[in-house]
Amino acid sequence: MKSITRLFLFCLLAIPCFAQNKKEETPKPAQSIEELKQQLEKILKDTHTPGMAVAIVHREGPEWIAGLGKADVAADRTTSPETLFRIGSTSKAFAALSILKLANEGKLSLEDPVHKLAPEVSESLGSE
């Protein structure tokens, strides 16, 4: 689950990094992890993005997990694979998409009360 979370964070945090000026030439795909690291560090510099977390994960497990740049510019603290990033409310969209996917697969119903899926949630919560 950690790997999925890290991959999610990478994708989420990479979006602004890859939103480069369209006039610039798109770099060719990296052929190695070291080349990818160099490209990402250049993107961080070019976009004035302090830092990011990166994860490349296969079914067998993680291939590369890293932090690049600064986690805290003022304190000059480097980003590490364990650095936590604030993602705000963006996780709600992923949760909603996951719920819709499970509903589409017939694994749950959108009509199910929350208590059925999460028994720790009080039944009286939805009845008010």
N, C-alpha and C positions, 0 to 999 in steps of 0.2 A: 504494500500500500504506500510506503514511503516513496518508492520509485515513481509510482503514478502521480503522487502529489508533486514530486520534484519536476516531473515532465510537464505537468499542468502549469506549474509556476514558470518553468522555462518558456513555454509557449506564450503564456500571459505576459511575461516581462519582455519577451523578444519582440513582440509586436511593434512597440515604439522604436526599438532599435533598428528594425528593418524598414521603417517608414522613412527611407532616405530620399533625398532630392532625386526626382526621376531623371534629371539630366545627367547624373553620374552614371558611369558604366557599371553594370551589375557584375559583381565578381563571379568568376567561374566556381562551380561547386568544389568544396574542399576535398582533397584526396586522402587526408589523414586527420587525426584528431588534433595534432599540432597545428596544421594548416587552418583548421576550423577555429581553433583557439585564437590564432593570429587575426583571422578575419573578424571574429567577434570583438576582439580587443580594439580593432580599428573602427568598427561600427560604434562601440561605446565612446571612443574618442571623438569621432566625427559628429555624433548626435548629442554630445555632452551628457551622456547617460552615466551616472556614477558607477553602477554595478549591476550585476545580474547573476542568476544561478542557471546552470546548464546541466541537463541530464540526457544521456542517450541510453535508452533501455531496450533490451530485447526480451523475448519470452524467457530466456535462460537467466536473465538478470541484468544488472547495470553494466554498461561498457565504459561509460565515462560520466562522472559526476564532479562538477567543479563550481567554484565561485570565481567570478572575474570582476575586477574593478574594486570599488570602495563600497562597503556597507554603510559607513558613516564618514562623510568627507571631513566634517569639522574635527572629529576625533582621529582622523587618519586610520580608521579601522578597515582592514581588507575584508572583502567578501569571501566566505568559505562555503563549502557544500552544506554546512549546517545553518547558514544565515537564513533567518526568517524574513520574508518580505510582506508588507501589508498589501493585500489585494482588494481591499474594500468590498463592495457588493458584487463584484464580478462572479464570485462563486455561486451566486443564486442562479445565474443563467445556466451554469454547468449542472447544478442540481436539478433544475427544471428539465433540461434536455435529457438527463439520465432517467428521470421519472417518466417522461414521455416515451423514451426508448423501451423501458420496462413494461409500460402499459401497452405499447405496440406489440411486444413479444408475448403479451398475455400473462406476464408474471405478477402484475398488480393491476388494480382498477383505479381510475381517477376518482371513482365514487367511494373508495375505501376510506373509512375514517383514519385519521393519523394514528389513533390508539391501536389500530389493528397492526400497523407496520412498526410502530414504536411504542410498545406497551408501557414504557416508563412515562409517557406523556399522559397527563390526566385526561380522563374521558370527559370531564366537565368543561374542558378548555373550549371545545367547539360548540357546546350547547348553549352558550350565552348569546 
